[in-house]
């Protein structure tokens, strides 16, 4: 009979209001910790994706620069780069600069002074 009374006291303590409140608070604390860990894990995944994208971009850039560097090691590649960047020619050659029609019209508009424009508008009124 004593064993039965001990079990009853134990059940009373386990199912008491204070024990239920304490277990509920502990459950909420653990739940908050799990949610925080999940948020950090999601953030880490996003950062990892971003890092992987940046890595592939840098690898592509590295490959491009390596190929450009290899081209510059050859005399033909070096000559092409000098001609392209500096616009120079070998002795006996001529350099042609082609200007598109859009660029030509914009240079004409900018070469006209503000006074000429103003005077043109004044003359157009009369």
N, C-alpha and C positions, 0 to 999 in steps of 0.2 A: 504494500500500500504506500509505503514511503517513496518508492520509485515512481509511482503514479503521481504523487503530489509534487515531486521534483520536476517532472515533465510539465505539469500544469503551470508551475512557477516560471519555468523557462519559456513556455509559450506565451505567458502573460507579458514577460519582459520583451520578447521578440515582437509581438504584435502591439506593444504599447504605442501610444501616440508619439512619444519622444523618439522612439526607435524608428518609427516610420518617417518622421520628419527628418531625422538625421540621415537615413538612407536616401530619402528624396533629395536632400541637399547634396549629398555625395554623388548621386546620379547626375544631377544638373551640372556639378563641377566637372565630372568626367565627360559629359556630353559637350560642354563648352570647350574642353581641351581637344576633343576629337574634331570639332568644327574648326578650331584654329589650325590644327594640323592639316586638315583637308584644304583649307584656304592657302596655307603655305605650299602645299604640294601642287595646287593648281597654278600658283604664281611661279613656282619652280619650272613647271612644264612649259608655261608661256615663255619664260626667260630662256629655256633650253631651245625652244623652237626658234626664237629670235637669234640666239647665238649660232645655231646651225645654219640659218639663212645668211648671217653675216660671214660665217666661215666659208660657205660656198661662193659668196660674192668675192671674198678675198682670194680664194683659190683661183677663181676665174681671172681676176685682175693679175694675180701672180703669173698665171700662164700667159696672159696677153703681154705683160711686160717682159717675160722671159723670151717670148718669140720676137718682140721688138728688139730686144737686146741682141739676140742672135742675128737678126737682120742687119743691125748696125755693125756687127763684127765683119761683115762681108763688104768689099769695096763698092759693089753695086748698091747695096742697101744704104751705106753711108752717103753715097752720091745722091741717091733719091731723097734722102732725108734733108740733105743740105739744099737741094734744089727746091724742095717743097717748103721748108721752113724759111729759108733766107731769100728765095727767089733769084738765085744767081744762075749764070749760064757759063758754059765753057767758052774760051776764046773762039770767035767766029760764029757763035750762036747768038740768037736774039731772043729776048724774053717778051712775050705778048701777055698783056693784061686785058682780059675780056670783062667788060662791064655790062651787066644786064640792064635792060631799058628802065626798070624800076629804080635802080641806083642812079642812072643818069638824070632822071627827072627830079629825084630828091636833091641832087647836087645843084641843079639849076635853081630850085626853090630856095635853097639855103644861101646861094650866092647873091641873091637879091637883097638889098639892104631894107631895113624897116622904113626908111624915108621914101624909098622908091615905091614900096607897097602903098604907103600912105598917100603919096602923090598920085598914084594910079587910081586909088579909090576916090580921091577928090576930083580928078578929071572925069571919072565915070559918072559922077553926080551931075555935072553940067553937060 
